[in-house]
Amino acid sequence: MIATSFTRHTCKLSERIITYTTLRQWYVCNECGGQIVHGFDDTGDWAKCADCGSRDFISESSFTREVVEAWEVEQGLPEHLRALLGPQEPKVSATQAIAELFD
């Protein structure tokens, strides 16, 4: 959902008018999952992703659900198709991760 119609305290997100506080608490960037920042300058108020600058937002719960569903779909693919998606993060046990953190 693209944020539009910025005022001093609110913006419009998919035909709903919401406060910047609500935007920051319940929404994340649809592109990268980054946090949303609110600011203003000589031209007016704005809200954007703190990481990538996108103004396309999604509810945090929807973003999390999409990430989980993507992982589940990826795990169901045959090995030759999974290889096309690129390198995977190495699988590390919790014990090994803790040891690496605190050594």
N, C-alpha and C positions, 0 to 999 in steps of 0.2 A: 504494500500500500504506500503510495507516494504522499508524503506530507505536503500540504498546501495551505494557503490562507493564514499566514502567520500573523498573530497579533501579539501584544505584549505578554499575555498570560496563556494563550491557547493557540492551537493550530487545528487544521482539519485533516482527518485521516480517514479515508474511505467514507466520506459523507458524515462522519461523526466529529463533533468538536470536542477535543480533549485538552486537558492542561498539560504543560510540559512535565510536571511532576509525574502524572500518570504515564506519559510517554516514556520517561526514563525508567520508571519502576516496572512496567509490564511489557515493554517492547524492546526489540533488538534489531540490528541491521539485518535485512534479508539477504544481503550479499555475503557477509562474513561473520555474522553473529556478534558484532562489536556493540559496545555501549553507545547510547545516544547522548549527545551534548546539545545544550541550548545556548545560544549566544545572540548578540545583536551588534550592529554597527550603524553607520550613517544611513544605510539603505533600509534598515528594519531588522526585525527578529528573524531567526532561522533555527533549524534543528538539523543535525546531520550525524552520521556515524563518526565516532572519535577515531576510528582506525582507518577507514577507507574513504570517508567523506560522502558516502551514498545517502540519499534521502528516501530510500525505499526501506520501509520498516515492516516487521512482522511480530506478532505476539511471541513472547519468549517460549511459551508452551508449544505453540505451533512449530517454531524453529527446532526445538528439542525433539519433537515428534518426527519431523522430517529427517533429522540427522539419524535417529534410531532406525527409521524405516529404510533409509538409504543403506545403512550398515547391514540390515537384515537381507535386503535385496542383493547386496554385494556378496554376502556369505552364501547365498543360494545359487550363485552363478557357477558354471563349470570352470575348472582351473584355467583353461586356455582363454576364457573371456576375462577372468579376474586379472590375468597377467597383462591384458591390454590397458587396465586402469592405472597402471604405474606401480611404483614401489609401495609396499605396505610398511607401516610402522612395525618395528621388531616387537615380538611378543615377549614380554618380561613378566616374571612372576612378581607378586606383591612383595615377597621376601627380598628378591633381588633388587627391586626398585627402592625399597627402604634402605638396603645396604648401600646402594649407590648414592642415595641422598645424604646419608650420614657418615660415609667414610671419608 
